[in-house]
Amino acid sequence: MGKLNNKSLVITALFCVLWLACGFGLAKAAYQDPALNAAASTIAGKPVIVSCPESIHEWAQFEDIAGFKFEVEGFTYVGRDNVIFLAAEACKALVADLRYGPTAVGDYWNGLAIRALVHEATHQRLNSGDETLVDCTTLATIRSYLPLFGYTPTVTRVTYVKLKSGTYRRVSKVVPNPATASVMQWITFWDSYHAVC
């Protein structure tokens, strides 16, 4: 009877390993965007791939395969490969930013998506699974990566000044980008759920 239980245990363990390997392989084969891979590689400091599910349902399957019992925006396996898995909505927001600029989605969702990508890419860059270290490094460096997604530090504001002659003169002035300030507010809002720094 003991041999049968050990044999059953080995078969069950083998089945689980094969199931996880197949699921991981399917996740790696999900949708990828070359521009998103390039942005993530810049942040990670090495070539990485961003694996994007086609739907929220597919993302839930990714989470199950990875063993998460709660909703996350992304995950990666440090030291195992160079793949970053992002939730469907985060991928859609980032791809829209890269193609059409940050106004395509809005600062609320961009804050969540950018934070998720920078966090996971920082795991890869530091080659560390230490969440506190990665969270603090992400918060300290995230502003430098915002231009990748169209959030420049400054913008040129154009106004018109009425002259005594009754004509108007165009005046250009470089000012801090209000969209960058807005997305940083949302990034710190989303980061407050992980407040460790």
N, C-alpha and C positions, 0 to 999 in steps of 0.2 A: 504494500500500500504506500509506503514511503517513497519507493522508486517512482511510482505512478505520479505522485504529487510533485516530485522534483522534475520529472519529465514534463508534466503539464505546466509547471512554473517556467521552465526553460522555453517551451513552445510559446507561452503567453508573452514572455519577455521578448522573444525574437519577433513575434507579431507586432508588438508595440514599437520596437525599434524600426521595423520596416515601415509601419504606418507613419511614424514621425519623419523618417527619411523621405518617404514619398510626399508627404505634406510639405516638408521644407523645400523639396525640389519644385513642387507646384508653385509655392510662394515665390521662389526665385525666378520662376518663369512668368510672373505676372507682368502687367503693363509697366513699361519704363519710358522715360522721356530723356533724350540726350542732354537737353539744356539743364534739366533738374539734376541729372547725374554729374554734369560739369560743375554746377553750383555746389552740390554736396561734396564733391572731391576737393574743391577750393577750401571749403570749411574744414574738412577732415585732414587736409594736408597730404592726401594720397588718393589714388583712384578708388572710388566707391561706387556702388550701384544703389539706386533708390528703387525699391520694389513697391509698386502701387497697385492695390486691388482695384478691380473694376467697379465694386459696389460695397456698400456697408455690410451686406450679407457676407461677401467674400472676406472682408476685413475681420468679421467675427470668427470666421473659420481660421484665419491666420492667428488670431489671439488664442483660440483653442489649441492649435498646434503648438504654439509657443508656451502654453501652460498658464496663460493669464486668466484670472477669474474676475477681472474688472476691466473697465474700458480704459484704454491707453491710446495716445495719439501716434505712438511709434515705439519701435524697439530695435535692437541690434544685438548680435552675438559678438562680444569682444574677443579677439584672438582666434575666432573660428573662421570667419570670412569677412569680406568687405561689403556686406549687404546691409542696407538700412531699410527697414520696413516702416512705411508710413500709412496712416489711415487714409481712406479714400478721399474724404473731404479735405484733408491737409494737402494731399497730392494735387487735387483739383485747384485749390487756392494758389499753390506755389507755381504750378504750370501756367495758370492764367496770369500771374504776376510776370513771369518770365516772357510770356508772349505779348501781353497787352498793357503791362504796367500795373502798379498797385491799386489803381482805381477800379480795376475789373472786379475785384472781390470786396474790398473794404477792409479797414484797419482791424476790426474786431476779429474776423476769421484769419486775416493775415498774421495777427499777433500770435494766435494759437499755432498756426502752421509753421511760421518761421521759428518760433520757440522750439517746436517739436523737432524740426530738421536740425537746427543748430545743436540741440541737446544730443541727439543721436550721433551726429557727425563728430561732436566733441568726445563722445565715448570712443569712437574710432581713432580720433587724433591722439588722444591721451593713452589709448590702449588700456583703458581702465573701466572697471565695472563699479567703481566707487561713486554712488549717486550724489553724495554731498559734494565731492570734488567736481564732478561733472556739472551739477546744478550751479555751483558758484562760478565756475569757469565760463559756463554758458552766459550767465547774467553779466559777467564782467566783459565779455568779448562780443556779445550779440550785435551791439550797435555798429561795429566795424563791418558786419556782413549784410546789413540792411541795403546798401547800394546794389548788391547782387539782385535784389528783388524790386528795384526802382525807387527805394526810399533814400534819396540823396540828403546830405546834411543841410544843404541850403538850396533855395530856389530864387529865381529872379522875379521880383514883383514889379509890375509896370503900373504906373499911375500917370495921370495927366494933370498938369498944373496950368491954371488959367493965367495968362500974362496980362499986363496992363493994356496991351494993344487989343485984347479981346480974343486972341488966338490961344491955342493950347500947345504946350510943350510936353513931349513924352519924357518921363523920368523913370529910369530903371534903378532898382535898388536890390542888392542881394540880402536876403533875410533867412533866418532859420526856417527849414521846411516844416510847416505845421503838420503835414501828414506823417513825417518821421516822429515828431513829438507824440502824435496820436497813437501810432502803432507801438511806440515804446510804452505808453500807458497801458495798452492792452497786454503787451508782453509781460510787464511787471504784475498786472492783474493775474494772468494765467500762472506766472511764476509763484504768486503768493500761495497757491495751493500746495507748493512744494517748499515753502519757506524754510530754508536751512542756513542761509548765508547771513 
